[in-house]
Amino acid sequence: MIELLNNLQQQAELHENLLSLLQNESGGFGRLRGSELLKLQGEKSRCIRAAAQLEKERIQLVKQYAKSWNTDSKELTLSVIIDRSDEEYSVPLQQCFDQLKLLIGKIRDIAEENAMQASGRLKSVESSLQFISQLQNGPPTYSEAGKIQKRTGTLSRTEV
């Protein structure tokens, strides 16, 4: 049980870190430079990969418990494990589990908010680029792949 408790505590720490990173991202929209946003994205990715690794380890621990308890691992949820545990472990396991559920809910909410903000900003930038392109009466400033296009001449598209 100590291994499971340690695993859940590490996951809670990672989720707290991820929540903090998401809050920094949310507060930084419009203020942070692109490089700073990319750095945040990299830190979030590292955090998520570490949490995924811990989740794999947790699943292996649950399979071990299922084997020793002669139970199907698919039926052995954290709630069932907590109920079967001695009070020495059930209380801290339940606290960790509750903390994780709370953190995951907060992460989901702020991630959805960040996605809406990012989408709105992207649409704004796309509109600005389209407006600039129309003013130039030339080819689009950026290709679909996001690369800057060079002006090749003044021929309209219908003349080509």
N, C-alpha and C positions, 0 to 999 in steps of 0.2 A: 504493500500500500504506500510505502514511503516513496517508491519510484513514481507511482501515479500522482501522488500529491506534488512532488517536485516538478513533474511534467506540467501539471495544471498551473502551478505557480509561475513557471517559466512562460507558459502561454499567456497568462494574465499580464505579465510584465511586457511581453511583446505587443499585446493588444493595447496596453496603455501607451506604449511608445507610438504605435500606429495611430492611435487616436490623437495624440499630440501632434504628429506630423500632419495629419489631415486638418487639424485646427490651424496649424501654421500656414498650410496651403490655402485654406479658406480665407484667413485674414490677410494673406499676401496677394490675392487677386487684385490686379491693377497697381500694385506697389512693387512686387518682386520682379526682378529681371528674369528673362528666359532661362539663363544659366542657373539661377537660384531655384526656379521651379523644376528644372531638370534634376538638380541635386536632390531636391525633396522627393522626386519620383524615384530616383535610385535608392534612397533610404527606405522609402515605402516598399519597394520591390524586395530589398534585402530582408526587411521585417516579415513580409508575407512568406518569402521562401523559408525563413527560419521557423515560422509558425506552422507551415505545411510539414516541415520535417518533424517537428514535435508532435504534430497530429498523427503522422505515420507511426512514430514511436508509441504514442498513446494507444493506437489501434493494436499494435503488437502486444502491449501490456494487457489489454482487455482480452485478447485471444489466449494469453497465458492464464489469466484468471478463469476464463471460460473452461479451459482444459482441466485445470485443477479442481474446478467446481462441477465438472461434468455437465456443463450448460452450453448451449449453442451461443456462439459469440455475437450473433445478430440480435439475440434477445437480451444480451448483457449491456444495458445502457449505463451511463454514469449514475443515474438515479437508482438503478437496481444495485449497482456496486456500493453506493453510499448506504443504501438500506441494509445491505448484507454486512457492512463493515462494523468493527467495534467502534464504540463511541470515541475512542482516542483518535481514530481517523475519519469517522463519519462527519464530525463537526467541521474540521478544517477542509475536508473535501467538499462539503456542501457550500461552505463560504467561498471557496475558489470557484466552484461551479456557478454560483449565483453572480459572483463578480464577473466571470467570463460572459455570462448571458447578458448582463447589463452593458458591458463594454462592447459586445458585438452589436447590440441594438443601437448604441450611440454611434459606433463606426458606420453602420448601415445608413443612419440618418444623415450624418455629415458627408458621407461619400456621395449620397444622392444629391445633396445640396451643392457640393462641389461640382458634380457632373453637370447640373443645370447651369451653374455659373460659367463653367468652361464652355459649354455649348452656346450660351448666349454671347460670350465674348468672341467665340469663333465665328458665329453668324455676323457679328458686328464687323470683324476684320474682313470677312468675305465680301460684305456689302461695300465696305470702303474700297477694297481692291477693285471690285466691279465698277464702282463709280469712277475711280481714277482711270481705269482702262477705257471706259466710255469717253471720258474727257480727252484722252489721248487719241481717240478714234483709231486705235490700232489693235494689234493682237493682245490677248490677255497678258497681264504682267507676270503671272505664274502659270505653269503648265499644271495639268491634273496631278502630276507626280510631285508638285510643289517646288519645281526648279524655276529659277528666273529665266524668262524667255527674252531673247535679244530681238530687237526690232530689225526686220530684214528689208523693209521697204515700205512704200506707201500704197501698194496694191490692195484693193479691198478683197474680201474673201470671194465675192462674186466674180472677180476678174481672174482668179486663179484657176 
